[in-house]
Every structure is written in C-alpha cells, then in structure tokens.
Amino acid sequence: MQKKQTVFIAVAAITAALYVALTCLSNALGLASGAIQFRLSEALTILPFFTPAAIPGLTIGCLLANVLTGCVPADIIFGSVATLLGAVGTYLLSRIPFCKKTKGALLCTLPPVIANVLIVPFVLRYAYGVPDAIPYMMLTVGIGEVVCCCILGGLLLFSLKQTPLPKEL
C-alpha cells in the first residue's frame, strides 16, 4: 500500500514538474498566454489516460506555472480549474472501453480542449481586459489547444501506448 502511494505522489510530482518546465519554455517563446496560446505543456493533459496520478500533477503544475509566469490571481485559479476539469474528463473517458482502443483513444484528448475553450476566453476578457470578442478568443484558444492537446498529446498518447508501464501506475 505504501509503495503504491509513493509511486502516485512521485508520478504526480514529475508530471507537475514537466508541466511547469514546458510552460516556462512556451512562456520564454512568448506563447504561453494571451488570445493565442501554444502551451507545449498541454500535450501532457493526455497523461490521465494512463494514470489518475496525473490529475493532481497537471493541476498543481498549471497552478505553479501560472504563478511563475506572472499570471493574475483569476488566471491562476480558473486556469488551474480548467486543467483539473480537462484532466478529470480525460481520465473518465479513458475508462470507457471504446476509448481504450486505438480509434477511440483520441477522444481522450478533447476534454482539456473543451475546458480551456469554455474558461480561458472569459479569463482573458475579465482578468486581463483583452478586448477581442469572446467567440474569437474561443477560436484562437481552441486552435492552440487542438494543436497541443490533440496533435502533440495524441502523438504522446500513441507513443506511450506502445510502452509497457509499471503495474503501480
């Protein structure tokens, strides 16, 4: 029992650290925030497909990354909530037998896209005062999320599906 808890905590911590590092890289390239976002870290939102330990890891990673990249408090909170909702959605979809198969697995990349498209544009408008129309920001945030979650995350998903994972996960 203790070994399983230790592995859970370690996987969550590694996931959080990877999320922070990739977000900081995206931020250094000017891509982590604003109406057009391309957070490389969002590819990691597929990890709950493999382990529930990724859920707190992604959430804590997003929270820390948002603090470290200078986000306002509303973004720190609601951005982390969007990541949490997306991670939980990915995990829940991964439990459906169809989604465990190769053709259905890509559906598991959609919850983070949906959560961010529904939350982030409102954060941009009301926390940062971005004047663009909400539907426009939904589109721009959505495009970045599709590229990072569906394309990059899908590549990560299929790569990891080919790798035997420890039973503790």
C-alpha positions in Angstrom: 0.0 0.0 0.0 2.8 2.4 1.0 4.7 1.7 -2.3 1.6 2.5 -4.3 1.1 5.8 -2.5 4.7 6.7 -3.0 4.6 5.9 -6.7 1.3 8.0 -7.0 3.0 11.0 -5.3 6.2 10.6 -7.4 4.2 10.4 -10.7 2.1 13.5 -9.7 5.3 15.4 -8.8 7.1 14.5 -12.0 4.0 15.5 -14.0 3.8 18.8 -12.2 7.5 19.5 -12.8 7.2 18.6 -16.5 4.1 20.9 -16.9 5.9 23.8 -15.2 9.1 23.3 -17.3 7.2 23.1 -20.6 5.0 26.1 -19.7 8.1 28.1 -18.9 9.6 27.2 -22.2 6.4 28.2 -24.0 6.4 31.5 -22.0 10.0 32.2 -22.9 9.0 31.9 -26.5 6.0 34.2 -25.9 3.4 31.5 -26.5 2.1 30.7 -23.0 -0.6 33.4 -22.6 -2.8 35.8 -24.5 -5.5 35.3 -27.0 -3.2 33.0 -29.0 -1.7 30.3 -26.8 0.5 27.4 -27.6 1.5 25.8 -24.3 3.6 22.8 -25.0 2.7 21.5 -21.5 -0.9 21.0 -22.7 0.3 17.8 -24.5 0.7 16.3 -21.1 -3.0 16.5 -20.5 -3.3 13.1 -22.1 -1.4 11.5 -19.1 -4.6 10.8 -17.1 -5.4 8.3 -19.8 -2.6 6.2 -18.2 -2.8 7.1 -14.5 -5.0 9.1 -12.2 -1.8 10.4 -10.5 -1.5 12.8 -13.5 -4.7 14.7 -12.4 -3.2 16.4 -9.3 0.1 16.6 -11.1 -1.3 18.6 -14.0 -3.5 20.7 -11.7 -0.6 21.6 -9.4 1.7 22.1 -12.4 -0.7 24.5 -14.0 -1.1 26.4 -10.8 2.7 26.7 -10.2 3.3 27.5 -13.9 0.7 30.3 -13.8 2.3 31.7 -10.6 5.8 31.5 -12.1 4.9 33.1 -15.4 3.2 36.1 -13.7 -0.5 35.4 -14.3 -3.1 37.3 -12.3 -4.9 35.5 -9.5 -8.1 34.9 -11.5 -6.0 33.1 -14.2 -4.1 31.1 -11.6 -7.4 29.9 -10.1 -9.5 29.5 -13.2 -6.7 28.2 -15.5 -6.0 25.6 -12.9 -9.7 24.7 -12.7 -9.8 24.3 -16.5 -6.8 22.0 -16.3 -8.4 20.0 -13.5 -11.6 19.6 -15.4 -9.8 18.6 -18.6 -7.7 16.0 -16.7 -10.7 14.5 -14.9 -12.5 14.4 -18.3 -9.6 12.6 -19.9 -9.4 10.1 -17.1 -13.1 9.4 -17.2 -13.2 8.9 -20.9 -10.2 6.6 -20.7 -12.3 4.2 -18.6 -14.8 3.7 -21.4 -13.9 0.5 -23.4 -14.2 2.2 -26.8 -11.7 4.9 -25.7 -9.1 2.3 -24.7 -9.0 1.1 -28.4 -6.8 2.9 -30.8 -9.6 4.6 -32.8 -11.4 5.8 -29.6 -8.3 6.9 -27.7 -8.1 10.3 -29.5 -11.4 11.2 -27.9 -9.5 11.4 -24.6 -7.6 14.5 -26.0 -10.8 16.5 -26.2 -11.7 17.3 -22.5 -8.8 19.7 -22.0 -9.6 21.5 -25.2 -13.3 21.9 -24.3 -12.5 23.0 -20.7 -10.0 25.6 -21.9 -12.2 26.9 -24.7 -15.0 27.5 -22.3 -13.0 29.1 -19.5 -9.8 30.8 -20.8 -11.5 33.4 -23.0 -13.5 34.7 -20.1 -10.3 34.9 -18.0 -8.7 36.8 -20.9 -11.6 39.2 -21.1 -12.3 39.8 -17.4 -9.0 39.3 -15.7 -6.7 40.8 -18.4 -9.1 43.1 -20.3 -8.4 41.6 -23.7 -10.8 43.5 -26.0 -11.3 40.7 -28.5 -14.7 39.1 -28.8 -15.2 36.0 -26.7 -16.1 33.8 -29.7 -12.8 35.0 -31.4 -10.8 34.1 -28.3 -12.6 30.7 -28.1 -11.4 30.1 -31.6 -7.8 31.2 -31.0 -7.5 29.4 -27.7 -9.2 26.3 -29.3 -6.7 26.2 -32.1 -3.8 26.3 -29.7 -5.4 23.6 -27.6 -6.1 21.4 -30.6 -2.5 21.6 -31.7 -1.1 21.0 -28.3 -3.6 18.5 -26.8 -4.9 16.7 -29.8 -1.9 16.6 -32.1 1.1 16.7 -29.7 -0.9 15.0 -27.0 -2.1 12.4 -29.5 1.5 11.7 -30.5 2.4 11.3 -26.9 -0.6 9.0 -26.3 0.3 6.6 -29.1 4.0 6.6 -28.1 3.2 5.8 -24.5 0.6 3.2 -25.5 3.5 1.3 -27.2 5.5 1.4 -23.9 4.8 -1.1 -21.1 4.0 0.9 -18.0 4.7 -0.3 -14.4 1.7 -2.0 -12.7 1.9 0.5 -9.9 0.5 3.2 -12.2 
